Amino acid sequence: MSILSSIGRIATEFNAARARYQTERAIRSLPIELQKDIGWPEAADAKAALRHGVGSWAGAK
């Protein structure tokens, strides 16, 4: 595996993680009632949701 393909793979994973984070952030900004309507899994227990730290995207699939 070349270094360029490794960098490309890491960049792709980072972009996917960033998109997931932005989507989650947008959904969490909605009122709880709307979150429940769309079936957001943690809408009933929003305060107990765990937040991921910096670098949590690494290795996550």
C-alpha positions, 0 to 999 in steps of 0.5 A: 500500500503506498503512502498516497493511497493511505492518505486518501483512505484516511481523508475519505474516512475523515470526510465520512465521519465529519458528514456523520457528525454534521448530520447528527448535530443538525438532528440534535438541534431539532426540537425533541418532538421532531426527533421522536417523529423521525425516529431518532434513537436517542430522542427520549434520553437526549441528556444521557447521550455520550459525546465522542472526543476528538479523534473518535472517528479514527478506526470507526466504521 
